[in-house]
Amino acid sequence: MASERALKIRIAASVAALMALSACVPPAASSPRVLVLCALAAAIPAWTLRRALSRLTLRQSTPLFREVGPVGLLTPLRGGGSPDGAASDPEGTDPQALTPLPAGNAEAALTPDRRALLDAAQSLEARLEHAPIALFSIERLSGPGAVTPVNASARRMLAPGRARDPRQLMDLLAAQPTARRALVSFDTERGPERALASVAALTVEGAGQRLAALMPVESELEAEAMNAWRQLVHVLTHEIMNSLTPVASLSRTARDLLAEVQADLAPDVSGDLGTALDAIARRAASLVEFVASYRSLSTVPQARPERVHLGELFARLSMLMAPQWEVRRGSAEFSVEPASLDVMVDPGQLEQALINLLKNAAEATADLPHPQVRVHARLSRGGRLRIDVADNGPGVPDDMLAHIFTPFFSTKRQGRGIGLAMVRHLAHANGGMVRYAKPVGGGARFVVTF
């Protein structure tokens, strides 16, 4: 009896803890880290509640709930018997009373306490199932262990179209230390993706296990990086232009003044002054042009999406870019699968992003006798549009992969680091993303997904 009372106290404490945590969820909805902590904190009382209910049911020799229907609806059983009605009632209860109640009469058979427990359990189950964080259960407190998805977000993470190698992702989670958050990276159909992982250890009925929470943050990190770079470029270009404008103006004024007094100066002095002022004017004009090219990163107009037929867009790109490759004894191929494929984007911005990728491919294959580039659009697993731009150039060195989309960074001697940064900006502006995928056979492949 005392053990049963302890189980009931444990159930009540778990329900109270879950209610307290649920009250903290709405204010923390805008903070992914707090949501992860709330989910991890809720897991322990949830498992405790589940185990306590199971043990209490066994002690009373009467299952409190049973599953009926395809969605696992929990309904109560009447009387003190077992689910098959074989147990006897010491007071001579009618055996018919030991059969399961129809689902429609479930609520009438529940006491207020059990109804509250049932509501809390179903509410917790629904919240965990639809939590925006992927939750995984890992056997054992440390080391390798079987990893099982707990909710819908976790199952989607392992479904086709997301993680390229689900087993690798599960091994990565099992290798994470407990009680510490870490930024992990795993391969997806769209390229490498970063996620925030956190693992908590718990013991249920003497068995140790871990609960892992995984929240993808690649898009958010890229968006924040893009905003930071855009603001930096805006400030730098503004300040530089403010300084260059009077320099260019003063150099022109000085040349005019020099022309007026040139007759009074020695020829060599006049020539030196003219050369110096001309050099200042040319450098100022060059810097103005240079800064203006970077200003384009911070002044991209807002996307105006419309339905774009990719076959027609690729036909225009082929007429514009293919002749340049043919002159170099190369080839540029464009294909769409299926031919009727279309997408809701800003056509001008998508076209500009692909042109930048094609120019990047042309520069990467400049030294090849027969350069090749292939642009292919198709639907990937998961129903997402995928556009591949692949060339047969040398590819990107591994130590530079993390920087190729960063403004001002370039692997070319005369590069300014604008092209790929602009591609990423245009892709994000239209609800997509761009990744670099290293092909097995060499070359470079950029993947744009929407």
C-alpha positions in Angstrom: 0.0 0.0 0.0 2.9 2.3 0.8 4.5 1.5 -2.5 1.3 2.3 -4.3 1.0 5.6 -2.4 4.6 6.4 -3.5 3.8 5.7 -7.1 0.8 8.1 -6.9 3.0 10.8 -5.4 5.5 10.3 -8.2 2.7 10.6 -10.8 1.4 13.8 -9.2 4.8 15.3 -9.0 5.5 14.4 -12.7 2.2 16.0 -13.8 3.0 19.1 -11.8 6.5 19.4 -13.3 5.1 19.0 -16.9 2.4 21.6 -16.3 5.1 24.0 -15.0 7.3 23.4 -18.0 4.4 23.8 -20.4 3.7 27.2 -19.0 7.3 28.2 -19.9 7.1 27.1 -23.6 5.1 30.1 -25.1 7.5 32.8 -23.7 10.5 30.8 -25.0 9.1 30.1 -28.5 11.5 32.5 -30.1 14.6 31.0 -28.5 15.7 27.6 -30.0 18.1 27.0 -27.2 15.5 27.5 -24.5 13.1 25.2 -26.4 15.8 22.5 -26.4 16.3 22.9 -22.7 12.5 22.7 -22.1 12.2 19.6 -24.2 15.1 17.9 -22.3 13.7 19.0 -19.0 10.2 17.6 -19.9 11.6 14.2 -21.0 12.5 13.1 -17.5 9.1 13.7 -15.8 7.5 12.3 -18.9 9.3 9.0 -18.7 8.8 9.0 -14.9 5.0 9.5 -15.4 4.9 6.7 -18.0 6.8 4.2 -15.9 4.8 5.0 -12.7 1.5 4.6 -14.5 2.7 1.2 -15.8 3.8 0.0 -12.4 0.6 1.2 -10.7 -1.4 -0.6 -13.3 0.4 -3.8 -12.7 0.0 -3.5 -8.9 -3.7 -3.2 -9.3 -3.8 -6.1 -11.8 -6.1 -3.9 -13.9 -4.7 -2.0 -16.9 -5.9 1.5 -16.7 -5.7 2.0 -20.4 -5.7 0.0 -23.6 -5.0 0.9 -27.2 -7.8 0.7 -29.7 -7.9 2.0 -33.3 -5.0 2.8 -35.7 -3.9 5.9 -33.8 -3.5 4.2 -30.4 -6.5 5.8 -28.6 -6.2 5.2 -24.8 -9.5 3.8 -23.3 -10.1 2.5 -19.7 -11.1 -1.0 -18.6 -13.9 -1.6 -16.1 -13.7 -3.6 -13.0 -10.6 -5.3 -11.5 -9.9 -7.9 -14.2 -7.3 -8.4 -16.8 -7.7 -7.3 -20.4 -9.0 -10.8 -21.4 -11.4 -10.9 -18.5 -9.8 -13.9 -16.8 -9.2 -12.4 -13.4 -11.8 -12.8 -10.7 -13.4 -10.3 -8.4 -13.3 -11.2 -4.7 -16.6 -9.5 -4.2 -18.3 -11.5 -7.0 -18.3 -8.8 -9.6 -20.2 -9.7 -12.8 -17.7 -11.2 -15.3 -19.3 -9.1 -18.0 -18.1 -6.0 -16.1 -14.5 -7.1 -16.7 -14.7 -6.7 -20.5 -13.3 -3.5 -22.1 -15.6 -0.6 -22.3 -16.4 0.9 -25.7 -14.4 4.0 -26.5 -17.5 6.1 -26.3 -18.1 5.1 -22.6 -14.4 5.6 -21.6 -14.9 9.0 -20.0 -17.8 7.9 -17.9 -15.8 5.0 -16.3 -12.9 7.3 -15.2 -12.6 8.8 -11.8 -11.6 12.5 -11.7 -8.1 11.6 -10.7 -7.7 9.1 -13.5 -9.3 11.4 -16.0 -6.8 14.1 -15.1 -3.9 11.7 -15.5 -5.3 10.5 -18.9 -5.6 14.1 -20.1 -2.1 15.0 -18.9 -0.6 11.9 -20.6 -2.4 12.5 -23.9 -1.5 16.2 -23.8 2.2 15.4 -23.1 2.2 12.7 -25.9 0.8 15.2 -28.4 3.3 17.9 -27.4 6.3 15.6 -27.7 5.0 14.2 -31.0 4.7 17.6 -32.6 7.6 19.3 -30.9 9.7 21.4 -33.4 12.8 19.6 -32.1 13.9 16.2 -33.1 14.1 13.9 -30.1 16.0 10.6 -30.0 16.2 7.9 -27.4 19.7 6.2 -27.0 20.3 3.0 -25.1 22.8 3.0 -22.2 24.3 6.0 -20.4 27.5 6.1 -22.5 29.1 4.6 -25.6 27.3 3.1 -28.6 23.7 2.3 -28.3 20.6 1.8 -30.3 19.1 5.1 -31.4 15.3 5.4 -31.8 13.4 8.4 -33.0 10.9 9.6 -30.4 8.7 12.1 -32.3 7.7 13.2 -35.8 10.5 15.7 -36.2 13.1 12.9 -35.5 11.4 10.6 -38.0 11.4 13.3 -40.7 15.1 13.9 -40.0 15.8 10.2 -40.9 13.3 10.1 -43.8 14.4 10.2 -47.5 15.2 13.8 -48.5 17.0 14.8 -45.3 19.9 12.9 -43.8 21.9 11.2 -46.6 23.2 8.5 -44.2 20.7 8.0 -41.3 23.0 5.5 -39.6 25.9 8.0 -39.6 23.6 10.6 -38.0 22.5 8.2 -35.3 26.1 7.2 -34.6 27.0 10.9 -34.3 24.2 11.5 -31.7 25.3 8.4 -29.7 28.9 9.8 -29.6 27.8 13.2 -28.1 28.7 13.8 -24.4 25.9 14.3 -22.0 25.0 17.6 -20.3 26.6 19.7 -22.9 25.4 21.4 -26.1 27.4 21.1 -29.3 27.2 22.3 -32.9 27.3 19.2 -35.1 27.4 18.8 -38.9 25.9 16.0 -41.0 25.4 15.4 -44.7 21.9 15.9 -46.2 20.5 15.7 -49.7 21.1 19.5 -49.9 24.7 19.3 -48.7 26.3 19.7 -45.2 24.0 21.0 -42.5 24.7 22.2 -39.0 22.5 21.5 -36.0 22.5 22.1 -32.3 22.7 18.8 -30.3 22.1 18.3 -26.6 22.1 15.0 -24.7 20.7 14.3 -21.3 21.2 11.1 -19.2 18.4 9.5 -17.2 17.7 6.2 -15.5 14.2 4.6 -15.7 13.5 1.5 -13.6 17.2 0.9 -13.1 18.0 1.1 -16.8 20.2 3.9 -18.0 19.5 5.7 -21.2 20.0 9.0 -22.9 17.7 11.5 -24.6 19.1 13.5 -27.5 17.6 16.7 -28.9 18.7 17.9 -32.4 17.7 21.2 -33.9 18.9 22.1 -37.4 20.1 25.7 -37.4 21.9 25.9 -40.8 19.4 28.2 -42.4 19.3 30.5 -39.3 23.1 30.7 -39.1 23.4 31.5 -42.8 20.7 34.1 -42.5 22.4 35.8 -39.5 25.7 35.7 -41.3 24.3 37.2 -44.4 22.6 40.0 -42.4 25.8 40.7 -40.5 27.9 40.9 -43.7 25.3 43.0 -45.5 25.3 45.5 -42.6 29.1 45.5 -42.6 29.3 46.0 -46.3 26.8 48.8 -46.1 28.7 50.7 -43.4 32.1 50.2 -45.1 30.9 51.2 -48.5 29.1 54.3 -47.1 32.2 55.5 -45.2 34.6 54.8 -48.0 32.4 56.5 -50.6 32.1 59.5 -48.2 35.9 59.7 -48.1 36.5 59.1 -51.8 34.1 61.7 -53.1 36.0 64.7 -51.8 39.4 63.2 -52.9 38.1 62.8 -56.5 36.7 66.3 -56.4 39.9 67.9 -55.1 42.0 66.1 -57.6 40.0 67.5 -60.5 40.1 71.0 -58.9 43.9 70.7 -58.5 44.3 69.7 -62.1 42.3 72.7 -63.2 44.4 75.0 -61.0 47.6 73.4 -62.4 46.4 74.1 -65.9 46.0 77.8 -65.1 49.5 78.3 -63.6 51.3 75.7 -65.8 53.0 78.5 -67.8 54.7 79.9 -64.7 56.1 76.5 -63.6 59.2 74.7 -64.7 58.4 72.0 -67.2 59.6 69.2 -65.0 57.7 70.4 -62.0 54.5 70.9 -64.1 54.9 67.4 -65.5 55.4 65.8 -62.1 52.4 67.5 -60.6 50.2 66.6 -63.6 51.3 62.9 -63.3 50.6 62.8 -59.6 47.2 64.4 -59.8 46.2 62.2 -62.7 47.3 59.1 -60.7 45.2 60.3 -57.7 42.1 60.8 -60.0 42.5 57.4 -61.6 42.9 55.6 -58.3 39.9 57.4 -56.8 37.7 56.4 -59.8 38.9 52.8 -59.6 38.1 52.7 -55.9 34.7 54.1 -56.5 34.0 51.4 -59.0 35.4 48.7 -56.6 33.2 49.9 -53.7 30.2 50.1 -55.9 30.5 46.4 -56.8 30.4 45.5 -53.1 27.5 47.9 -52.5 25.4 45.6 -54.7 25.4 43.0 -51.8 23.6 45.4 -49.5 21.2 46.9 -52.1 19.5 43.8 -53.6 15.8 44.6 -54.2 13.2 42.5 -52.4 12.3 39.3 -54.3 9.0 39.3 -56.3 8.2 35.7 -56.7 6.2 34.4 -59.7 5.7 31.0 -61.3 8.7 30.3 -63.5 8.9 27.6 -66.1 12.4 26.2 -65.7 12.6 24.9 -69.3 12.1 28.4 -70.6 14.6 29.9 -68.1 17.2 27.4 -69.0 16.6 28.0 -72.8 17.4 31.7 -72.2 20.5 30.9 -70.2 21.7 28.5 -72.9 21.4 31.1 -75.6 23.3 33.6 -73.4 26.1 31.4 -71.9 26.6 28.4 -74.2 28.3 30.3 -77.0 31.0 31.4 -74.6 31.8 27.8 -73.7 31.7 26.7 -77.4 34.3 29.3 -78.3 36.7 27.7 -75.8 36.0 24.3 -77.4 33.9 23.3 -74.4 30.2 22.7 -73.8 27.4 23.9 -71.5 24.4 21.6 -71.1 21.1 22.5 -69.6 18.4 20.0 -68.7 15.1 19.9 -66.7 13.5 16.7 -65.4 10.6 16.6 -65.9 10.3 19.2 -68.7 7.2 20.8 -67.1 9.0 21.6 -63.9 8.3 25.1 -62.5 9.0 27.0 -59.3 7.8 30.2 -57.5 10.8 32.5 -57.4 11.9 35.9 -58.7 12.9 35.0 -62.2 15.5 37.8 -62.5 17.2 36.9 -59.2 17.3 33.1 -60.0 18.7 33.8 -63.4 21.4 36.1 -61.9 22.3 33.5 -59.3 22.8 30.8 -62.0 24.8 33.2 -64.2 27.1 33.9 -61.3 27.6 30.1 -60.8 28.3 29.7 -64.6 30.8 32.5 -64.5 32.5 30.9 -61.5 32.6 27.6 -63.4 34.1 29.3 -66.5 36.9 30.9 -64.4 37.6 27.6 -62.7 38.0 25.8 -66.0 39.9 28.5 -67.8 43.0 26.4 -68.2 41.3 23.2 -69.5 41.4 22.4 -73.2 37.8 21.1 -73.1 35.8 22.7 -70.3 32.4 21.4 -69.5 29.5 22.6 -67.3 26.2 21.0 -66.7 23.1 22.6 -65.2 20.4 20.1 -64.3 17.1 20.7 -62.4 15.0 18.0 -60.9 12.9 17.1 -57.9 14.9 15.6 -55.1 13.7 13.2 -52.4 11.3 15.0 -50.1 9.7 17.0 -53.0 12.3 19.8 -53.0 13.5 21.5 -56.2 17.2 20.9 -56.8 19.4 22.7 -59.4 22.9 21.3 -59.8 25.7 23.4 -61.5 28.6 21.0 -62.0 31.9 21.6 -63.9 35.0 19.5 -64.6 37.4 22.0 -63.0 39.8 21.3 -60.1 37.1 21.8 -57.5 37.4 23.7 -54.2 40.2 22.7 -51.8 38.9 21.2 -48.5 40.5 23.9 -46.4 38.6 26.7 -48.2 35.1 25.1 -48.2 34.0 27.0 -45.1 34.8 30.4 -46.7 33.7 30.2 -50.3 30.4 32.0 -49.7 31.9 34.7 -47.5 32.0 38.2 -48.9 35.5 39.5 -49.8 36.9 35.9 -49.9 38.2 34.6 -53.2 40.6 31.9 -54.4 41.3 33.9 -57.6 44.2 36.3 -57.9 41.9 39.1 -59.2 38.8 38.0 -57.5 36.7 40.2 -55.3 34.7 37.6 -53.4 31.3 38.8 -54.6 29.9 36.2 -57.0 29.2 33.3 -54.6 28.2 35.6 -51.8 25.6 37.1 -54.1 24.4 33.6 -55.1 23.8 32.7 -51.5 22.0 36.1 -50.8 19.7 35.6 -53.8 18.9 32.0 -52.9 18.0 33.0 -49.3 15.9 35.9 -50.6 13.8 33.5 -52.5 13.4 30.9 -49.7 16.2 28.6 -50.9 19.7 27.8 -50.1 22.9 26.9 -51.9 25.5 24.3 -50.9 28.8 23.0 -52.3 28.9 19.3 -52.9 32.1 17.6 -53.7 31.5 15.1 -56.6 33.1 11.7 -56.4 34.6 12.0 -59.9 36.2 15.4 -59.3 35.2 18.9 -60.4 32.9 21.2 -58.5 29.2 21.0 -57.9 27.0 23.7 -56.4 23.5 22.7 -55.4 20.7 25.3 -55.2 17.5 24.0 -53.5 14.0 25.5 -53.0 
